[in-house]
């Protein structure tokens, strides 16, 4: 064997770090950290019932893995394989690997975003893994795309399935599919406008149809029509109405007053004092506020919301900015649940699932490890957003086919985060986990084969 073959290889060092990071995460977190939402959705998936407003497809996924191996251990292995596998596959997108790659990979696997969050049994984590993996697959498709080459139909089918699952697991997850369609349009541009329209619109149509089919298949037969989206929108409108009035107390609520002056009185005198841009839950401190709002007919709430948005945009935007500032900038991060370990949930459901609640020694170590980074860029959505912006710019300058797909991932993550300006009702840190994971993936991808003359490859 020649000495050249015995020399250290950056690519293999990179792979070793990612695999070791995945195994370390699983060793520290198996069978996963479960909050109340996780427990309820696992219960729904096991018994094929509908008792919450969580994504029905996510409950079905948990239930499917639970039938193969009771609990969430097998699901966690699959989710981690998807997430860490996407990072591992980044190496295959570049012809060479820099020694910056294993160093950046080490920083990534030691970050709470991978070491702790990949152990969470949350839809936000699965969505982020699906979205990042989708764009890595799209990058591989783009790299091999040529006008007369046979199309990778199996890879395209897998892309559609992952994007469809992402759209079902997270309500605004369709944003990832929109940016993926733009990337595919760029990839197919050599075929003229017909090719661009056909491939991009075809991808979107396939994702929408598959997503709808998944939702229908996952819906329990006795659950009736899924009300999760409509209920979520109603809660958002309640929050916006109270928030807009909190920012401008002189604003009239003519539509609500015409139906019930009492409800208007409750909003102004009891709802506004409880309002906080931190989260909608504070309105529940006075049960009468929620009861009054839910008594209003749906069309009245919709008309009042539209009237405030169109005729009082200043107050609406001020309210929405305050709410977005809390989720994006997390001015008091301890209030935004940045860390979660262990198992907690309804006692009856935990007993039925035969899952023990509590926090063990490994959970405590993870939590303490995470607290050391709370006030660092490791827990800053702004830092990850800047990483996405910088990565996208560098990749759009280099413009290799796979670079366009990875730049699309960065823009999809930024667009996903921006959508919370309109829909956010709480500042929980994990809601923007996709942004953090995409930012890390972008930095790792740049480190593998740095542009602008920074390459030191083997």
C-alpha positions in Angstrom: 0.0 0.0 0.0 1.4 3.4 -1.0 2.1 6.1 1.6 -0.4 8.4 -0.2 -3.2 6.1 0.7 -2.2 6.1 4.4 -2.3 9.9 4.6 -5.3 11.3 6.6 -8.3 12.2 4.4 -10.5 15.1 5.3 -13.6 13.5 3.7 -13.4 10.4 6.0 -12.6 12.5 9.0 -15.8 14.5 8.2 -17.9 11.4 7.9 -16.4 10.0 11.2 -17.3 13.2 13.1 -20.9 13.2 11.8 -21.5 9.5 12.6 -19.9 9.8 16.0 -22.1 12.9 16.7 -25.3 10.9 15.7 -24.3 8.0 18.0 -23.5 10.4 20.9 -26.9 12.1 20.5 -28.7 8.8 20.5 -26.8 7.5 23.5 -27.6 10.7 25.5 -31.3 10.9 24.4 -32.8 7.5 23.7 -35.7 6.9 23.5 -36.3 10.7 23.1 -37.5 13.7 25.1 -41.2 13.9 25.2 -43.3 17.0 26.1 -47.1 16.9 26.6 -47.7 17.4 22.9 -45.4 14.5 22.1 -47.2 12.2 24.5 -50.6 13.2 23.2 -49.7 12.7 19.6 -48.0 9.3 20.3 -51.3 8.3 22.1 -53.3 9.4 19.1 -51.0 7.5 16.7 -51.1 4.3 18.8 -54.9 4.3 19.2 -55.7 5.9 15.9 -57.8 8.6 17.5 -57.9 12.4 17.3 -57.9 14.4 20.6 -55.6 17.4 19.8 -55.0 19.9 17.1 -51.5 18.6 16.3 -50.7 17.5 12.8 -52.6 14.2 12.1 -49.8 12.9 9.8 -47.2 13.4 12.6 -49.4 11.4 15.0 -49.7 8.7 12.3 -45.9 8.6 11.9 -45.3 8.2 15.6 -48.0 5.5 15.6 -46.4 3.7 12.7 -43.0 3.4 14.4 -44.7 2.6 17.7 -46.3 -0.5 16.1 -42.9 -1.7 15.0 -41.2 -1.0 18.3 -43.4 0.4 21.2 -42.5 3.9 22.3 -40.4 6.5 20.4 -37.0 4.8 20.2 -37.3 3.6 16.7 -38.8 6.9 15.6 -35.9 8.8 17.1 -33.4 6.6 15.3 -35.2 7.2 12.0 -35.5 11.0 12.6 -31.8 11.2 13.5 -30.8 9.1 10.5 -32.7 11.6 8.3 -31.1 14.7 10.0 -27.6 13.5 10.5 -27.7 11.6 7.2 -28.5 14.9 5.4 -25.3 16.4 6.9 -23.4 13.3 5.9 -24.6 13.5 2.4 -23.3 17.1 2.0 -19.8 15.5 1.4 -21.1 13.8 -1.8 -22.1 17.1 -3.3 -18.6 18.4 -3.6 -15.6 16.9 -5.5 -13.1 17.5 -2.8 -13.2 18.0 1.0 -11.3 20.7 2.9 -9.9 20.1 6.4 -12.2 22.8 7.5 -15.0 20.3 7.0 -14.4 18.0 10.0 -13.7 21.0 12.2 -17.0 22.6 11.2 -18.8 19.3 11.5 -17.4 18.9 15.1 -18.8 22.4 16.0 -22.1 21.4 14.5 -22.5 18.0 16.3 -21.5 19.7 19.6 -24.1 22.4 19.2 -27.4 22.1 21.0 -29.1 22.2 17.6 -27.8 18.7 16.9 -26.7 17.2 20.2 -29.9 18.2 22.1 -32.6 19.1 19.7 -32.3 16.0 17.5 -33.3 14.1 20.6 -36.6 15.9 20.9 -39.8 14.1 19.8 -41.3 17.2 18.2 -42.9 17.9 14.8 -40.6 20.9 14.4 -37.5 18.7 14.5 -38.9 16.2 12.0 -40.0 19.1 9.7 -36.5 20.6 9.8 -34.9 17.2 9.1 -37.3 16.6 6.2 -36.8 20.1 4.7 -33.0 20.0 4.9 -32.8 16.4 3.6 -35.1 17.4 0.7 -32.8 20.2 -0.5 -29.7 18.0 -0.1 -31.4 15.5 -2.3 -32.4 18.3 -4.7 -28.8 19.4 -4.8 -27.7 15.9 -5.8 -30.4 15.8 -8.5 -29.3 19.2 -9.8 -25.6 18.2 -9.9 -26.5 15.3 -12.2 -29.0 17.1 -14.4 -28.3 17.3 -18.1 -30.5 18.1 -21.1 -30.3 14.6 -22.6 -29.6 12.6 -19.5 -32.3 10.2 -18.1 -34.2 11.8 -15.3 -33.8 10.4 -11.8 -37.4 9.5 -11.3 -36.8 7.6 -8.0 -35.0 10.5 -6.5 -37.7 12.9 -7.7 -40.4 10.7 -6.1 -38.5 10.6 -2.8 -38.2 14.4 -3.0 -41.9 14.8 -3.5 -42.7 12.5 -0.6 -40.3 14.3 1.8 -41.7 17.7 0.8 -45.3 16.5 1.2 -44.5 15.1 4.6 -42.9 18.4 5.6 -46.0 20.3 4.4 -48.2 18.1 6.6 -45.9 18.0 9.7 -45.7 21.8 9.9 -48.6 24.0 8.7 -46.4 26.5 6.9 -44.0 23.8 5.7 -45.3 24.3 2.1 -42.8 27.2 1.9 -40.0 24.6 1.5 -41.8 23.1 -1.5 -42.2 26.6 -3.1 -38.4 27.2 -2.9 -37.7 23.7 -4.1 -39.9 24.3 -7.1 -37.9 27.5 -7.9 -34.6 25.5 -7.7 -36.0 22.9 -10.0 -37.1 25.6 -12.4 -33.5 26.9 -12.5 -32.2 23.4 -12.9 -34.4 22.8 -15.9 -33.9 26.2 -17.6 -32.1 24.7 -20.5 -35.4 23.2 -21.7 -36.9 26.7 -22.2 -39.9 28.2 -20.6 -42.0 25.0 -21.1 -39.4 23.0 -19.2 -39.2 25.5 -16.4 -43.0 25.7 -16.0 -43.5 22.0 -16.4 -40.9 20.9 -13.9 -41.6 23.6 -11.3 -45.4 23.4 -11.5 -45.3 19.7 -11.8 -43.3 19.4 -8.5 -45.7 21.7 -6.7 -48.7 19.8 -8.0 -47.2 16.5 -7.0 -46.4 17.7 -3.5 -49.8 19.2 -3.0 -51.6 16.0 -4.2 -49.3 13.7 -2.2 -49.7 15.9 0.9 -53.5 15.9 0.7 -53.4 12.1 0.2 -51.3 11.6 3.3 -53.7 13.7 5.3 -56.7 11.7 4.2 -54.9 8.4 4.8 -53.8 9.5 8.3 -57.1 10.8 9.5 -58.8 8.4 12.0 -62.1 7.2 10.5 -64.3 8.4 13.4 -62.6 11.7 13.8 -64.6 13.6 11.2 -63.2 16.6 9.3 -59.8 17.8 10.6 -60.3 21.2 12.3 -56.7 21.8 13.3 -56.0 24.5 10.6 -59.3 26.4 11.1 -59.0 26.3 14.9 -55.4 27.6 14.7 -56.5 30.4 12.5 -59.3 31.3 14.9 -56.9 31.5 17.8 -54.5 33.7 15.7 -57.4 36.1 14.9 -58.4 36.3 18.6 -54.8 37.1 19.5 -54.5 39.7 16.7 -57.7 41.4 17.7 -56.7 41.8 21.3 -53.1 42.7 20.3 -54.2 45.4 17.9 -56.4 47.0 20.6 -53.6 46.7 23.1 -51.5 48.9 20.7 -54.2 51.4 20.1 -56.9 51.4 22.7 -59.0 53.9 20.9 -59.7 51.6 17.9 -63.3 50.7 17.4 -64.5 47.1 17.3 -67.7 47.8 15.4 -68.3 44.3 14.0 -68.0 42.8 17.5 -69.9 45.5 19.2 -72.8 45.1 16.7 -73.2 41.5 17.8 -72.2 41.7 21.5 -71.2 44.9 23.3 -70.4 42.6 26.3 -67.6 40.8 24.4 -66.1 44.1 23.3 -66.1 45.1 27.0 -64.3 41.9 27.9 -61.7 42.4 25.3 -60.9 45.9 26.3 -61.2 45.6 30.1 -60.0 42.1 30.7 -58.1 40.9 27.6 -55.9 43.9 26.9 -54.4 44.0 30.4 -53.3 40.3 29.9 -51.9 40.8 26.5 -48.3 40.0 26.0 -46.3 39.7 22.7 -44.4 36.8 24.4 -47.3 34.3 23.9 -51.1 34.0 23.5 -51.3 31.8 26.5 -51.4 34.7 28.9 -55.0 35.4 27.8 -56.0 32.1 29.4 -55.2 33.5 32.8 -58.7 34.9 32.7 -60.9 32.1 31.3 -63.7 34.6 30.7 -61.7 36.2 27.9 -61.4 33.0 25.9 -65.0 32.1 26.6 -66.2 35.5 25.3 -64.2 35.3 22.1 -65.2 31.8 21.3 -68.9 32.7 21.7 -68.6 35.1 18.7 -69.7 33.7 15.3 -66.8 32.8 13.0 -67.9 35.3 10.3 -67.9 38.2 12.9 -64.4 37.4 14.1 -63.2 37.2 10.5 -64.8 40.5 9.5 -63.4 42.3 12.6 -59.9 40.9 11.9 -60.0 42.0 8.3 -61.3 45.4 9.2 -58.5 46.0 11.7 -55.8 44.8 9.3 -57.0 47.0 6.4 -58.1 50.1 8.3 -55.6 50.1 11.2 -52.4 48.7 9.6 -50.1 50.7 11.9 -51.5 49.0 15.1 -51.6 45.6 13.4 -48.0 45.8 12.2 -46.8 47.1 15.6 -48.5 44.1 17.3 -47.1 41.7 14.7 -43.6 43.1 15.0 -43.6 42.8 18.8 -44.7 39.2 18.5 -42.1 38.4 15.8 -39.4 40.2 17.8 -40.0 37.8 20.6 -39.7 34.6 18.5 -36.9 35.8 16.3 -34.7 37.8 18.6 -35.8 36.1 21.9 -35.1 39.2 24.1 -35.6 37.0 27.2 -34.7 33.6 26.0 -35.5 31.8 29.3 -39.2 32.7 28.6 -39.1 31.0 25.2 -38.4 27.4 26.3 -35.0 27.1 24.7 -34.2 23.7 26.3 -36.3 20.7 27.1 -35.3 17.3 28.3 -37.0 14.3 29.9 -40.6 13.1 29.7 -43.7 14.9 30.8 -47.4 14.6 29.9 -50.8 13.6 31.1 -50.6 10.8 33.7 -53.4 8.7 32.2 -51.8 8.8 28.8 -48.4 8.0 30.1 -49.8 5.1 32.0 -51.6 3.8 28.9 -48.4 4.2 26.8 -46.3 2.6 29.6 -43.9 5.5 29.6 -42.3 6.7 32.8 -42.3 10.5 33.3 -39.2 12.3 34.7 -35.7 13.5 34.1 -32.8 11.1 34.5 -29.1 11.8 35.0 -28.3 11.9 31.3 -31.1 14.4 30.8 -29.7 16.7 33.5 -26.3 16.6 31.9 -27.7 17.6 28.6 -29.7 20.4 30.1 -26.7 21.8 32.0 -24.6 21.5 28.9 -27.2 23.6 27.0 -27.4 26.3 29.6 -23.8 27.2 29.1 -24.7 28.3 25.6 -27.9 30.1 26.1 -26.5 33.6 25.7 -24.2 32.6 22.8 -24.8 32.5 19.0 -25.7 28.8 19.4 -29.1 30.0 20.7 -29.6 32.9 18.4 -32.0 32.7 15.4 -30.5 36.0 14.3 -27.0 34.5 14.1 -28.3 31.5 12.1 -30.3 33.9 9.8 -27.1 35.8 9.1 -25.3 32.5 8.4 -28.1 31.7 5.9 -27.8 35.1 4.2 -24.0 34.9 3.9 -24.1 31.3 2.7 -26.7 32.1 0.1 -24.7 35.0 -1.3 -21.4 33.0 -1.5 -23.2 30.1 -3.2 -25.1 32.3 -5.7 -21.7 33.8 -6.7 -20.1 30.4 -7.3 -23.3 29.0 -8.9 -22.5 25.4 -9.3 -25.8 23.5 -9.9 -25.7 22.0 -6.4 -24.9 25.5 -5.0 -28.2 26.8 -6.3 -30.1 24.1 -4.4 -28.2 24.8 -1.2 -28.8 28.5 -1.6 -32.5 27.6 -2.1 -32.4 25.8 1.3 -31.0 29.0 2.9 -33.8 31.1 1.3 -36.4 28.6 2.2 -35.3 28.7 5.9 -35.4 32.5 5.8 -38.8 32.6 4.2 -40.1 30.0 6.7 -38.8 32.2 9.6 -40.3 35.3 8.0 -43.8 33.7 7.8 -43.9 33.8 11.6 -44.3 37.6 11.3 -47.9 36.8 10.3 -48.7 33.6 12.2 -46.7 33.5 15.4 -48.6 33.3 18.7 -45.7 32.3 21.0 -42.0 32.7 21.2 -41.1 29.0 21.8 -37.5 28.6 20.5 -38.1 25.3 18.6 -40.6 26.9 16.2 -37.7 28.3 14.2 -35.5 25.2 14.5 -35.5 24.8 10.7 -33.7 28.1 10.4 -31.0 27.0 12.9 -30.5 23.6 11.2 -30.4 25.1 7.7 -27.8 27.7 8.9 -25.6 24.9 10.3 -26.0 22.9 7.1 -25.0 25.9 5.0 -21.9 26.5 7.1 -20.9 22.8 6.9 -21.4 22.8 3.2 -19.2 25.8 2.7 -16.5 24.3 4.9 -16.4 21.1 2.8 -15.3 23.0 -0.3 -14.9 26.7 0.5 -15.3 29.2 -2.3 -13.2 32.4 -3.0 -9.9 30.6 -3.0 -10.1 29.2 0.6 -9.9 25.5 -0.5 -7.3 23.2 1.1 -8.6 19.9 -0.3 -7.7 16.3 -0.6 
